[in-house]
């Protein structure tokens, strides 16, 4: 495996996040907003989630991606 260069590391991490078992099984992905900003970029992360029609939530310093396009109801 080749080392990850800074030029391709953001695309590598995006691919890793959205090809994880959670993303492919309709589960949940949670990531620190600071990590997303530093490693991937918030705009790119949001665009990738939107293209997949996933739901993106923000709570405190975390992004939570609900990996399905079905409806969501906030209970409390």
N, CA, C and O atoms as a Tripos MOL2 file, in Angstrom:
@<TRIPOS>MOLECULE
protein
  304   303    76     0     0
PROTEIN
NO_CHARGES

@<TRIPOS>ATOM
      1 N           0.8410   -1.1800    0.0000 N.3       1 UNK1
      2 CA          0.0000    0.0000    0.0000 C.3       1 UNK1
      3 C           0.8860    1.2420    0.0000 C.2       1 UNK1
      4 O           1.8520    1.3200    0.7590 O.2       1 UNK1
      5 N           0.5590    2.2050   -0.8450 N.am      2 UNK2
      6 CA          1.3240    3.4340   -0.9300 C.3       2 UNK2
      7 C           0.9600    4.3570    0.2240 C.2       2 UNK2
      8 O          -0.1820    4.3720    0.6820 O.2       2 UNK2
      9 N           1.9370    5.1250    0.6870 N.am      3 UNK3
     10 CA          1.6030    6.1110    1.7240 C.3       3 UNK3
     11 C           0.6540    7.1610    1.1650 C.2       3 UNK3
     12 O           0.6770    7.4650   -0.0280 O.2       3 UNK3
     13 N          -0.1670    7.7030    2.0310 N.am      4 UNK4
     14 CA         -1.1490    8.7090    1.6300 C.3       4 UNK4
     15 C          -0.4540   10.0650    1.5690 C.2       4 UNK4
     16 O           0.1100   10.5220    2.5630 O.2       4 UNK4
     17 N          -0.4950   10.6970    0.4230 N.am      5 UNK5
     18 CA          0.0650   12.0390    0.3060 C.3       5 UNK5
     19 C          -0.9930   13.0620    0.6860 C.2       5 UNK5
     20 O          -2.1850   12.7540    0.6810 O.2       5 UNK5
     21 N          -0.5720   14.2680    1.0140 N.am      6 UNK6
     22 CA         -1.5110   15.3190    1.3900 C.3       6 UNK6
     23 C          -2.4420   15.6660    0.2350 C.2       6 UNK6
     24 O          -3.5850   16.0650    0.4560 O.2       6 UNK6
     25 N          -1.9450   15.5130   -1.0280 N.am      7 UNK7
     26 CA         -2.7680   15.8640   -2.1760 C.3       7 UNK7
     27 C          -3.9800   14.9520   -2.3150 C.2       7 UNK7
     28 O          -5.0500   15.4110   -2.7130 O.2       7 UNK7
     29 N          -3.8350   13.6830   -1.9990 N.am      8 UNK8
     30 CA         -4.9560   12.7710   -2.1920 C.3       8 UNK8
     31 C          -5.5660   12.2850   -0.8890 C.2       8 UNK8
     32 O          -6.4820   11.4630   -0.9140 O.2       8 UNK8
     33 N          -5.0890   12.7650    0.2410 N.am      9 UNK9
     34 CA         -5.5810   12.2370    1.5090 C.3       9 UNK9
     35 C          -7.0450   12.5800    1.7490 C.2       9 UNK9
     36 O          -7.7680   11.7630    2.3190 O.2       9 UNK9
     37 N          -7.5080   13.7560    1.3360 N.am     10 UNK10
     38 CA         -8.9080   14.1130    1.5830 C.3      10 UNK10
     39 C          -9.8380   13.2100    0.7750 C.2      10 UNK10
     40 O         -10.8660   12.7690    1.2890 O.2      10 UNK10
     41 N          -9.4960   12.9330   -0.4680 N.am     11 UNK11
     42 CA        -10.3240   12.0270   -1.2750 C.3      11 UNK11
     43 C         -10.2800   10.6100   -0.7030 C.2      11 UNK11
     44 O         -11.2920    9.9080   -0.6940 O.2      11 UNK11
     45 N          -9.1120   10.1960   -0.2280 N.am     12 UNK12
     46 CA         -8.9610    8.8860    0.4070 C.3      12 UNK12
     47 C          -9.8780    8.7730    1.6220 C.2      12 UNK12
     48 O         -10.5890    7.7790    1.7710 O.2      12 UNK12
     49 N          -9.8660    9.7880    2.4920 N.am     13 UNK13
     50 CA        -10.6960    9.7410    3.6950 C.3      13 UNK13
     51 C         -12.1770    9.7800    3.3630 C.2      13 UNK13
     52 O         -12.9700    9.0830    3.9960 O.2      13 UNK13
     53 N         -12.5640   10.5870    2.3800 N.am     14 UNK14
     54 CA        -13.9720   10.6080    1.9600 C.3      14 UNK14
     55 C         -14.4070    9.2290    1.4900 C.2      14 UNK14
     56 O         -15.4730    8.7410    1.8670 O.2      14 UNK14
     57 N         -13.5810    8.6080    0.6670 N.am     15 UNK15
     58 CA        -13.8970    7.2620    0.1830 C.3      15 UNK15
     59 C         -13.9970    6.2720    1.3310 C.2      15 UNK15
     60 O         -14.9000    5.4350    1.3510 O.2      15 UNK15
     61 N         -13.0760    6.3580    2.2940 N.am     16 UNK16
     62 CA        -13.0960    5.4500    3.4380 C.3      16 UNK16
     63 C         -14.3540    5.6350    4.2910 C.2      16 UNK16
     64 O         -14.9810    4.6610    4.7080 O.2      16 UNK16
     65 N         -14.7100    6.8820    4.5400 N.am     17 UNK17
     66 CA        -15.8820    7.1670    5.3750 C.3      17 UNK17
     67 C         -17.1470    6.6260    4.7260 C.2      17 UNK17
     68 O         -17.9440    5.9440    5.3710 O.2      17 UNK17
     69 N         -17.3250    6.9330    3.4450 N.am     18 UNK18
     70 CA        -18.5820    6.5870    2.7940 C.3      18 UNK18
     71 C         -18.6040    5.1800    2.1890 C.2      18 UNK18
     72 O         -19.6000    4.7830    1.5850 O.2      18 UNK18
     73 N         -17.5180    4.4300    2.3480 N.am     19 UNK19
     74 CA        -17.5560    3.0270    1.9430 C.3      19 UNK19
     75 C         -17.4800    2.1070    3.1590 C.2      19 UNK19
     76 O         -17.4220    0.8850    3.0180 O.2      19 UNK19
     77 N         -17.4810    2.6960    4.3480 N.am     20 UNK20
     78 CA        -17.4680    1.9130    5.5830 C.3      20 UNK20
     79 C         -18.7460    1.0840    5.6930 C.2      20 UNK20
     80 O         -19.7640    1.4030    5.0780 O.2      20 UNK20
     81 N         -18.6750    0.0360    6.4710 N.am     21 UNK21
     82 CA        -19.8280   -0.8550    6.6420 C.3      21 UNK21
     83 C         -21.0680   -0.0860    7.0870 C.2      21 UNK21
     84 O         -22.1710   -0.3690    6.6210 O.2      21 UNK21
     85 N         -20.8980    0.8830    7.9810 N.am     22 UNK22
     86 CA        -22.0410    1.6710    8.4590 C.3      22 UNK22
     87 C         -22.7370    2.3830    7.3070 C.2      22 UNK22
     88 O         -23.9660    2.4210    7.2470 O.2      22 UNK22
     89 N         -21.9530    2.9460    6.3950 N.am     23 UNK23
     90 CA        -22.5390    3.6960    5.2770 C.3      23 UNK23
     91 C         -23.2490    2.7750    4.2990 C.2      23 UNK23
     92 O         -24.2610    3.1570    3.7110 O.2      23 UNK23
     93 N         -22.7410    1.5920    4.1240 N.am     24 UNK24
     94 CA        -23.3430    0.6820    3.1430 C.3      24 UNK24
     95 C         -24.4900   -0.1220    3.7290 C.2      24 UNK24
     96 O         -25.2640   -0.7190    2.9800 O.2      24 UNK24
     97 N         -24.6180   -0.1520    5.0410 N.am     25 UNK25
     98 CA        -25.6740   -0.9300    5.6980 C.3      25 UNK25
     99 C         -26.8070   -0.0670    6.2310 C.2      25 UNK25
    100 O         -27.7050   -0.5760    6.9030 O.2      25 UNK25
    101 N         -26.7800    1.2380    5.9410 N.am     26 UNK26
    102 CA        -27.8500    2.1100    6.3990 C.3      26 UNK26
    103 C         -27.7590    2.4820    7.8570 C.2      26 UNK26
    104 O         -28.7820    2.7520    8.4860 O.2      26 UNK26
    105 N         -26.5860    2.5040    8.4030 N.am     27 UNK27
    106 CA        -26.3920    2.8060    9.8130 C.3      27 UNK27
    107 C         -26.0220    4.2770   10.0030 C.2      27 UNK27
    108 O         -26.5400    5.1420    9.2960 O.2      27 UNK27
    109 N         -25.1300    4.5640   10.9530 N.am     28 UNK28
    110 CA        -24.7780    5.9300   11.3170 C.3      28 UNK28
    111 C         -23.2580    6.0880   11.3150 C.2      28 UNK28
    112 O         -22.5280    5.1950   11.7450 O.2      28 UNK28
    113 N         -22.7950    7.2380   10.8260 N.am     29 UNK29
    114 CA        -21.3790    7.6090   10.8800 C.3      29 UNK29
    115 C         -21.2850    8.8630   11.7280 C.2      29 UNK29
    116 O         -22.0900    9.7820   11.5730 O.2      29 UNK29
    117 N         -20.3070    8.9080   12.6260 N.am     30 UNK30
    118 CA        -20.0980   10.0880   13.4710 C.3      30 UNK30
    119 C         -18.6560   10.5270   13.3260 C.2      30 UNK30
    120 O         -17.7380    9.7120   13.4220 O.2      30 UNK30
    121 N         -18.4560   11.8260   13.0920 N.am     31 UNK31
    122 CA        -17.1080   12.3670   12.9560 C.3      31 UNK31
    123 C         -17.0400   13.7510   13.5920 C.2      31 UNK31
    124 O         -18.0120   14.5060   13.5720 O.2      31 UNK31
    125 N         -15.9020   14.0640   14.1460 N.am     32 UNK32
    126 CA        -15.6430   15.3890   14.6990 C.3      32 UNK32
    127 C         -15.6520   16.4190   13.5720 C.2      32 UNK32
    128 O         -15.0780   16.1880   12.5090 O.2      32 UNK32
    129 N         -16.3030   17.5480   13.8080 N.am     33 UNK33
    130 CA        -16.3330   18.6140   12.8150 C.3      33 UNK33
    131 C         -14.9280   19.1390   12.5640 C.2      33 UNK33
    132 O         -14.5760   19.4400   11.4240 O.2      33 UNK33
    133 N         -14.1180   19.2540   13.6140 N.am     34 UNK34
    134 CA        -12.7350   19.7070   13.4290 C.3      34 UNK34
    135 C         -11.9600   18.7540   12.5280 C.2      34 UNK34
    136 O         -11.1850   19.1980   11.6810 O.2      34 UNK34
    137 N         -12.1580   17.4630   12.6990 N.am     35 UNK35
    138 CA        -11.4830   16.4770   11.8550 C.3      35 UNK35
    139 C         -11.9320   16.6290   10.4100 C.2      35 UNK35
    140 O         -11.1070   16.6260    9.4960 O.2      35 UNK35
    141 N         -13.2390   16.7610   10.2010 N.am     36 UNK36
    142 CA        -13.7790   16.9450    8.8430 C.3      36 UNK36
    143 C         -13.1820   18.1960    8.2090 C.2      36 UNK36
    144 O         -12.7290   18.1540    7.0650 O.2      36 UNK36
    145 N         -13.1780   19.3040    8.9400 N.am     37 UNK37
    146 CA        -12.6240   20.5520    8.4060 C.3      37 UNK37
    147 C         -11.1540   20.3950    8.0320 C.2      37 UNK37
    148 O         -10.7180   20.8970    6.9950 O.2      37 UNK37
    149 N         -10.3990   19.7090    8.8610 N.am     38 UNK38
    150 CA         -8.9580   19.5660    8.6570 C.3      38 UNK38
    151 C          -8.6250   18.5560    7.5560 C.2      38 UNK38
    152 O          -7.7810   18.8330    6.7050 O.2      38 UNK38
    153 N          -9.2640   17.4140    7.5620 N.am     39 UNK39
    154 CA         -8.8680   16.3200    6.6730 C.3      39 UNK39
    155 C          -9.6140   16.2780    5.3460 C.2      39 UNK39
    156 O          -9.0560   15.8400    4.3390 O.2      39 UNK39
    157 N         -10.8590   16.7220    5.3300 N.am     40 UNK40
    158 CA        -11.7020   16.5400    4.1510 C.3      40 UNK40
    159 C         -12.2130   17.8660    3.6050 C.2      40 UNK40
    160 O         -12.2110   18.0950    2.3960 O.2      40 UNK40
    161 N         -12.6450   18.7270    4.5020 N.am     41 UNK41
    162 CA        -13.3020   19.9620    4.1020 C.3      41 UNK41
    163 C         -14.8070   19.8050    4.2470 C.2      41 UNK41
    164 O         -15.4040   18.8650    3.7240 O.2      41 UNK41
    165 N         -15.4000   20.7320    4.9580 N.am     42 UNK42
    166 CA        -16.8230   20.6440    5.2680 C.3      42 UNK42
    167 C         -17.6850   20.6320    4.0100 C.2      42 UNK42
    168 O         -18.6260   19.8440    3.9160 O.2      42 UNK42
    169 N         -17.3780   21.4950    3.0400 N.am     43 UNK43
    170 CA        -18.1780   21.5560    1.8140 C.3      43 UNK43
    171 C         -18.1540   20.2330    1.0560 C.2      43 UNK43
    172 O         -19.1910   19.7680    0.5810 O.2      43 UNK43
    173 N         -16.9850   19.6310    0.9430 N.am     44 UNK44
    174 CA        -16.8720   18.3500    0.2390 C.3      44 UNK44
    175 C         -17.6170   17.2400    0.9780 C.2      44 UNK44
    176 O         -18.2810   16.4070    0.3600 O.2      44 UNK44
    177 N         -17.4970   17.2380    2.3150 N.am     45 UNK45
    178 CA        -18.1740   16.2320    3.1260 C.3      45 UNK45
    179 C         -19.6930   16.3530    2.9780 C.2      45 UNK45
    180 O         -20.3880   15.3600    2.7670 O.2      45 UNK45
    181 N         -20.1950   17.5870    3.0930 N.am     46 UNK46
    182 CA        -21.6290   17.8160    2.9590 C.3      46 UNK46
    183 C         -22.1120   17.4290    1.5660 C.2      46 UNK46
    184 O         -23.1750   16.8240    1.4250 O.2      46 UNK46
    185 N         -21.3460   17.7710    0.5430 N.am     47 UNK47
    186 CA        -21.7350   17.4430   -0.8320 C.3      47 UNK47
    187 C         -21.7990   15.9330   -1.0440 C.2      47 UNK47
    188 O         -22.7070   15.4380   -1.7120 O.2      47 UNK47
    189 N         -20.8440   15.2020   -0.4810 N.am     48 UNK48
    190 CA        -20.8180   13.7400   -0.6250 C.3      48 UNK48
    191 C         -22.0410   13.1260    0.0620 C.2      48 UNK48
    192 O         -22.6750   12.2290   -0.4940 O.2      48 UNK48
    193 N         -22.3720   13.5960    1.2560 N.am     49 UNK49
    194 CA        -23.5450   13.0840    1.9670 C.3      49 UNK49
    195 C         -24.8270   13.4270    1.1980 C.2      49 UNK49
    196 O         -25.7310   12.5980    1.0880 O.2      49 UNK49
    197 N         -24.8960   14.6340    0.6770 N.am     50 UNK50
    198 CA        -26.0830   15.0710   -0.0800 C.3      50 UNK50
    199 C         -26.2700   14.2420   -1.3620 C.2      50 UNK50
    200 O         -27.3860   13.8420   -1.6930 O.2      50 UNK50
    201 N         -25.1580   13.9910   -2.0790 N.am     51 UNK51
    202 CA        -25.2440   13.1860   -3.3070 C.3      51 UNK51
    203 C         -25.7970   11.7940   -3.0400 C.2      51 UNK51
    204 O         -26.4990   11.2210   -3.8740 O.2      51 UNK51
    205 N         -25.4770   11.2610   -1.8790 N.am     52 UNK52
    206 CA        -25.9740    9.9280   -1.5160 C.3      52 UNK52
    207 C         -27.3780    9.9770   -0.9070 C.2      52 UNK52
    208 O         -27.9630    8.9420   -0.5900 O.2      52 UNK52
    209 N         -27.9030   11.1810   -0.7510 N.am     53 UNK53
    210 CA        -29.2190   11.4140   -0.1660 C.3      53 UNK53
    211 C         -29.2870   10.9520    1.2900 C.2      53 UNK53
    212 O         -30.3400   10.5250    1.7650 O.2      53 UNK53
    213 N         -28.1550   11.0410    1.9940 N.am     54 UNK54
    214 CA        -28.0900   10.7440    3.4140 C.3      54 UNK54
    215 C         -28.5240   11.9820    4.1930 C.2      54 UNK54
    216 O         -28.5930   13.0810    3.6410 O.2      54 UNK54
    217 N         -28.8110   11.7980    5.4600 N.am     55 UNK55
    218 CA        -29.1710   12.9030    6.3530 C.3      55 UNK55
    219 C         -27.9360   13.3000    7.1580 C.2      55 UNK55
    220 O         -27.2410   12.4400    7.6980 O.2      55 UNK55
    221 N         -27.6640   14.5930    7.2370 N.am     56 UNK56
    222 CA        -26.5140   15.0940    7.9810 C.3      56 UNK56
    223 C         -27.0090   15.9370    9.1500 C.2      56 UNK56
    224 O         -27.7270   16.9190    8.9620 O.2      56 UNK56
    225 N         -26.6190   15.5430   10.3540 N.am     57 UNK57
    226 CA        -26.9930   16.2510   11.5780 C.3      57 UNK57
    227 C         -25.7370   16.8190   12.2160 C.2      57 UNK57
    228 O         -24.6500   16.2590   12.0700 O.2      57 UNK57
    229 N         -25.8880   17.9240   12.9190 N.am     58 UNK58
    230 CA        -24.7870   18.4840   13.6890 C.3      58 UNK58
    231 C         -25.2250   18.5810   15.1330 C.2      58 UNK58
    232 O         -26.3100   19.0800   15.4310 O.2      58 UNK58
    233 N         -24.3810   18.1060   16.0260 N.am     59 UNK59
    234 CA        -24.6210   18.2330   17.4440 C.3      59 UNK59
    235 C         -23.3010   18.5450   18.1240 C.2      59 UNK59
    236 O         -22.3270   17.8050   17.9820 O.2      59 UNK59
    237 N         -23.2730   19.6420   18.8600 N.am     60 UNK60
    238 CA        -22.0380   20.1100   19.5180 C.3      60 UNK60
    239 C         -20.9120   20.1430   18.4900 C.2      60 UNK60
    240 O         -20.9870   20.8910   17.5150 O.2      60 UNK60
    241 N         -19.8650   19.3380   18.6970 N.am     61 UNK61
    242 CA        -18.7130   19.3600   17.7940 C.3      61 UNK61
    243 C         -18.6560   18.1270   16.8870 C.2      61 UNK61
    244 O         -17.5830   17.7460   16.4200 O.2      61 UNK61
    245 N         -19.8080   17.5070   16.6410 N.am     62 UNK62
    246 CA        -19.8660   16.2830   15.8470 C.3      62 UNK62
    247 C         -20.8350   16.4210   14.6710 C.2      62 UNK62
    248 O         -21.8600   17.0970   14.7620 O.2      62 UNK62
    249 N         -20.4810   15.7630   13.5670 N.am     63 UNK63
    250 CA        -21.4260   15.5240   12.4870 C.3      63 UNK63
    251 C         -21.8950   14.0910   12.6150 C.2      63 UNK63
    252 O         -21.0990   13.1880   12.8710 O.2      63 UNK63
    253 N         -23.1700   13.8870   12.4390 N.am     64 UNK64
    254 CA        -23.7500   12.5460   12.4270 C.3      64 UNK64
    255 C         -24.4150   12.3730   11.0740 C.2      64 UNK64
    256 O         -25.2620   13.1740   10.6790 O.2      64 UNK64
    257 N         -24.0270   11.3270   10.3720 N.am     65 UNK65
    258 CA        -24.6070   11.0270    9.0670 C.3      65 UNK65
    259 C         -25.4850    9.7930    9.2330 C.2      65 UNK65
    260 O         -25.0080    8.7300    9.6300 O.2      65 UNK65
    261 N         -26.7560    9.9420    8.9280 N.am     66 UNK66
    262 CA        -27.6870    8.8150    8.9300 C.3      66 UNK66
    263 C         -27.6730    8.2910    7.4980 C.2      66 UNK66
    264 O         -28.1020    8.9770    6.5690 O.2      66 UNK66
    265 N         -27.1830    7.0910    7.3340 N.am     67 UNK67
    266 CA        -26.8410    6.5600    6.0080 C.3      67 UNK67
    267 C         -28.0130    5.8610    5.3290 C.2      67 UNK67
    268 O         -27.9290    4.6900    4.9590 O.2      67 UNK67
    269 N         -29.0880    6.5920    5.1750 N.am     68 UNK68
    270 CA        -30.2120    6.1460    4.3530 C.3      68 UNK68
    271 C         -30.9990    7.3820    3.9580 C.2      68 UNK68
    272 O         -30.8250    8.4490    4.5470 O.2      68 UNK68
    273 N         -31.8530    7.2420    2.9760 N.am     69 UNK69
    274 CA        -32.5960    8.4100    2.4850 C.3      69 UNK69
    275 C         -34.0430    8.4260    2.9550 C.2      69 UNK69
    276 O         -34.8250    9.2780    2.5340 O.2      69 UNK69
    277 N         -34.4010    7.4910    3.8220 N.am     70 UNK70
    278 CA        -35.7600    7.4580    4.3470 C.3      70 UNK70
    279 C         -36.0390    8.6130    5.2890 C.2      70 UNK70
    280 O         -35.1320    9.3610    5.6520 O.2      70 UNK70
    281 N         -37.2770    8.7540    5.6790 N.am     71 UNK71
    282 CA        -37.6510    9.8530    6.5550 C.3      71 UNK71
    283 C         -37.0550    9.6780    7.9510 C.2      71 UNK71
    284 O         -36.7430    8.5700    8.3890 O.2      71 UNK71
    285 N         -36.9100   10.8100    8.6270 N.am     72 UNK72
    286 CA        -36.4010   10.8400    9.9970 C.3      72 UNK72
    287 C         -37.3540   11.6710   10.8290 C.2      72 UNK72
    288 O         -37.8380   12.7090   10.3780 O.2      72 UNK72
    289 N         -37.6240   11.2190   12.0380 N.am     73 UNK73
    290 CA        -38.4700   11.9650   12.9580 C.3      73 UNK73
    291 C         -37.6890   12.1650   14.2520 C.2      73 UNK73
    292 O         -37.2640   11.1960   14.8810 O.2      73 UNK73
    293 N         -37.5030   13.4020   14.6410 N.am     74 UNK74
    294 CA        -36.8180   13.7120   15.8920 C.3      74 UNK74
    295 C         -37.7960   13.5090   17.0260 C.2      74 UNK74
    296 O         -38.8460   14.1500   17.0440 O.2      74 UNK74
    297 N         -37.4870   12.6390   17.9750 N.am     75 UNK75
    298 CA        -38.4210   12.3000   19.0500 C.3      75 UNK75
    299 C         -38.2960   13.2450   20.2490 C.2      75 UNK75
    300 O         -39.3090   13.6190   20.8380 O.2      75 UNK75
    301 N         -37.1070   13.6250   20.6080 N.am     76 UNK76
    302 CA        -36.9020   14.5830   21.7010 C.3      76 UNK76
    303 C         -35.5100   15.1180   21.6480 C.2      76 UNK76
    304 O         -35.1320   15.9400   22.4830 O.2      76 UNK76
@<TRIPOS>BOND
     1     1     2 1
     2     2     3 1
     3     3     4 2
     4     3     5 am
     5     5     6 1
     6     6     7 1
     7     7     8 2
     8     7     9 am
     9     9    10 1
    10    10    11 1
    11    11    12 2
    12    11    13 am
    13    13    14 1
    14    14    15 1
    15    15    16 2
    16    15    17 am
    17    17    18 1
    18    18    19 1
    19    19    20 2
    20    19    21 am
    21    21    22 1
    22    22    23 1
    23    23    24 2
    24    23    25 am
    25    25    26 1
    26    26    27 1
    27    27    28 2
    28    27    29 am
    29    29    30 1
    30    30    31 1
    31    31    32 2
    32    31    33 am
    33    33    34 1
    34    34    35 1
    35    35    36 2
    36    35    37 am
    37    37    38 1
    38    38    39 1
    39    39    40 2
    40    39    41 am
    41    41    42 1
    42    42    43 1
    43    43    44 2
    44    43    45 am
    45    45    46 1
    46    46    47 1
    47    47    48 2
    48    47    49 am
    49    49    50 1
    50    50    51 1
    51    51    52 2
    52    51    53 am
    53    53    54 1
    54    54    55 1
    55    55    56 2
    56    55    57 am
    57    57    58 1
    58    58    59 1
    59    59    60 2
    60    59    61 am
    61    61    62 1
    62    62    63 1
    63    63    64 2
    64    63    65 am
    65    65    66 1
    66    66    67 1
    67    67    68 2
    68    67    69 am
    69    69    70 1
    70    70    71 1
    71    71    72 2
    72    71    73 am
    73    73    74 1
    74    74    75 1
    75    75    76 2
    76    75    77 am
    77    77    78 1
    78    78    79 1
    79    79    80 2
    80    79    81 am
    81    81    82 1
    82    82    83 1
    83    83    84 2
    84    83    85 am
    85    85    86 1
    86    86    87 1
    87    87    88 2
    88    87    89 am
    89    89    90 1
    90    90    91 1
    91    91    92 2
    92    91    93 am
    93    93    94 1
    94    94    95 1
    95    95    96 2
    96    95    97 am
    97    97    98 1
    98    98    99 1
    99    99   100 2
   100    99   101 am
   101   101   102 1
   102   102   103 1
   103   103   104 2
   104   103   105 am
   105   105   106 1
   106   106   107 1
   107   107   108 2
   108   107   109 am
   109   109   110 1
   110   110   111 1
   111   111   112 2
   112   111   113 am
   113   113   114 1
   114   114   115 1
   115   115   116 2
   116   115   117 am
   117   117   118 1
   118   118   119 1
   119   119   120 2
   120   119   121 am
   121   121   122 1
   122   122   123 1
   123   123   124 2
   124   123   125 am
   125   125   126 1
   126   126   127 1
   127   127   128 2
   128   127   129 am
   129   129   130 1
   130   130   131 1
   131   131   132 2
   132   131   133 am
   133   133   134 1
   134   134   135 1
   135   135   136 2
   136   135   137 am
   137   137   138 1
   138   138   139 1
   139   139   140 2
   140   139   141 am
   141   141   142 1
   142   142   143 1
   143   143   144 2
   144   143   145 am
   145   145   146 1
   146   146   147 1
   147   147   148 2
   148   147   149 am
   149   149   150 1
   150   150   151 1
   151   151   152 2
   152   151   153 am
   153   153   154 1
   154   154   155 1
   155   155   156 2
   156   155   157 am
   157   157   158 1
   158   158   159 1
   159   159   160 2
   160   159   161 am
   161   161   162 1
   162   162   163 1
   163   163   164 2
   164   163   165 am
   165   165   166 1
   166   166   167 1
   167   167   168 2
   168   167   169 am
   169   169   170 1
   170   170   171 1
   171   171   172 2
   172   171   173 am
   173   173   174 1
   174   174   175 1
   175   175   176 2
   176   175   177 am
   177   177   178 1
   178   178   179 1
   179   179   180 2
   180   179   181 am
   181   181   182 1
   182   182   183 1
   183   183   184 2
   184   183   185 am
   185   185   186 1
   186   186   187 1
   187   187   188 2
   188   187   189 am
   189   189   190 1
   190   190   191 1
   191   191   192 2
   192   191   193 am
   193   193   194 1
   194   194   195 1
   195   195   196 2
   196   195   197 am
   197   197   198 1
   198   198   199 1
   199   199   200 2
   200   199   201 am
   201   201   202 1
   202   202   203 1
   203   203   204 2
   204   203   205 am
   205   205   206 1
   206   206   207 1
   207   207   208 2
   208   207   209 am
   209   209   210 1
   210   210   211 1
   211   211   212 2
   212   211   213 am
   213   213   214 1
   214   214   215 1
   215   215   216 2
   216   215   217 am
   217   217   218 1
   218   218   219 1
   219   219   220 2
   220   219   221 am
   221   221   222 1
   222   222   223 1
   223   223   224 2
   224   223   225 am
   225   225   226 1
   226   226   227 1
   227   227   228 2
   228   227   229 am
   229   229   230 1
   230   230   231 1
   231   231   232 2
   232   231   233 am
   233   233   234 1
   234   234   235 1
   235   235   236 2
   236   235   237 am
   237   237   238 1
   238   238   239 1
   239   239   240 2
   240   239   241 am
   241   241   242 1
   242   242   243 1
   243   243   244 2
   244   243   245 am
   245   245   246 1
   246   246   247 1
   247   247   248 2
   248   247   249 am
   249   249   250 1
   250   250   251 1
   251   251   252 2
   252   251   253 am
   253   253   254 1
   254   254   255 1
   255   255   256 2
   256   255   257 am
   257   257   258 1
   258   258   259 1
   259   259   260 2
   260   259   261 am
   261   261   262 1
   262   262   263 1
   263   263   264 2
   264   263   265 am
   265   265   266 1
   266   266   267 1
   267   267   268 2
   268   267   269 am
   269   269   270 1
   270   270   271 1
   271   271   272 2
   272   271   273 am
   273   273   274 1
   274   274   275 1
   275   275   276 2
   276   275   277 am
   277   277   278 1
   278   278   279 1
   279   279   280 2
   280   279   281 am
   281   281   282 1
   282   282   283 1
   283   283   284 2
   284   283   285 am
   285   285   286 1
   286   286   287 1
   287   287   288 2
   288   287   289 am
   289   289   290 1
   290   290   291 1
   291   291   292 2
   292   291   293 am
   293   293   294 1
   294   294   295 1
   295   295   296 2
   296   295   297 am
   297   297   298 1
   298   298   299 1
   299   299   300 2
   300   299   301 am
   301   301   302 1
   302   302   303 1
   303   303   304 2
@<TRIPOS>SUBSTRUCTURE
     1 UNK1         2 RESIDUE 1 A UNK
     2 UNK2         6 RESIDUE 1 A UNK
     3 UNK3        10 RESIDUE 1 A UNK
     4 UNK4        14 RESIDUE 1 A UNK
     5 UNK5        18 RESIDUE 1 A UNK
     6 UNK6        22 RESIDUE 1 A UNK
     7 UNK7        26 RESIDUE 1 A UNK
     8 UNK8        30 RESIDUE 1 A UNK
     9 UNK9        34 RESIDUE 1 A UNK
    10 UNK10       38 RESIDUE 1 A UNK
    11 UNK11       42 RESIDUE 1 A UNK
    12 UNK12       46 RESIDUE 1 A UNK
    13 UNK13       50 RESIDUE 1 A UNK
    14 UNK14       54 RESIDUE 1 A UNK
    15 UNK15       58 RESIDUE 1 A UNK
    16 UNK16       62 RESIDUE 1 A UNK
    17 UNK17       66 RESIDUE 1 A UNK
    18 UNK18       70 RESIDUE 1 A UNK
    19 UNK19       74 RESIDUE 1 A UNK
    20 UNK20       78 RESIDUE 1 A UNK
    21 UNK21       82 RESIDUE 1 A UNK
    22 UNK22       86 RESIDUE 1 A UNK
    23 UNK23       90 RESIDUE 1 A UNK
    24 UNK24       94 RESIDUE 1 A UNK
    25 UNK25       98 RESIDUE 1 A UNK
    26 UNK26      102 RESIDUE 1 A UNK
    27 UNK27      106 RESIDUE 1 A UNK
    28 UNK28      110 RESIDUE 1 A UNK
    29 UNK29      114 RESIDUE 1 A UNK
    30 UNK30      118 RESIDUE 1 A UNK
    31 UNK31      122 RESIDUE 1 A UNK
    32 UNK32      126 RESIDUE 1 A UNK
    33 UNK33      130 RESIDUE 1 A UNK
    34 UNK34      134 RESIDUE 1 A UNK
    35 UNK35      138 RESIDUE 1 A UNK
    36 UNK36      142 RESIDUE 1 A UNK
    37 UNK37      146 RESIDUE 1 A UNK
    38 UNK38      150 RESIDUE 1 A UNK
    39 UNK39      154 RESIDUE 1 A UNK
    40 UNK40      158 RESIDUE 1 A UNK
    41 UNK41      162 RESIDUE 1 A UNK
    42 UNK42      166 RESIDUE 1 A UNK
    43 UNK43      170 RESIDUE 1 A UNK
    44 UNK44      174 RESIDUE 1 A UNK
    45 UNK45      178 RESIDUE 1 A UNK
    46 UNK46      182 RESIDUE 1 A UNK
    47 UNK47      186 RESIDUE 1 A UNK
    48 UNK48      190 RESIDUE 1 A UNK
    49 UNK49      194 RESIDUE 1 A UNK
    50 UNK50      198 RESIDUE 1 A UNK
    51 UNK51      202 RESIDUE 1 A UNK
    52 UNK52      206 RESIDUE 1 A UNK
    53 UNK53      210 RESIDUE 1 A UNK
    54 UNK54      214 RESIDUE 1 A UNK
    55 UNK55      218 RESIDUE 1 A UNK
    56 UNK56      222 RESIDUE 1 A UNK
    57 UNK57      226 RESIDUE 1 A UNK
    58 UNK58      230 RESIDUE 1 A UNK
    59 UNK59      234 RESIDUE 1 A UNK
    60 UNK60      238 RESIDUE 1 A UNK
    61 UNK61      242 RESIDUE 1 A UNK
    62 UNK62      246 RESIDUE 1 A UNK
    63 UNK63      250 RESIDUE 1 A UNK
    64 UNK64      254 RESIDUE 1 A UNK
    65 UNK65      258 RESIDUE 1 A UNK
    66 UNK66      262 RESIDUE 1 A UNK
    67 UNK67      266 RESIDUE 1 A UNK
    68 UNK68      270 RESIDUE 1 A UNK
    69 UNK69      274 RESIDUE 1 A UNK
    70 UNK70      278 RESIDUE 1 A UNK
    71 UNK71      282 RESIDUE 1 A UNK
    72 UNK72      286 RESIDUE 1 A UNK
    73 UNK73      290 RESIDUE 1 A UNK
    74 UNK74      294 RESIDUE 1 A UNK
    75 UNK75      298 RESIDUE 1 A UNK
    76 UNK76      302 RESIDUE 1 A UNK
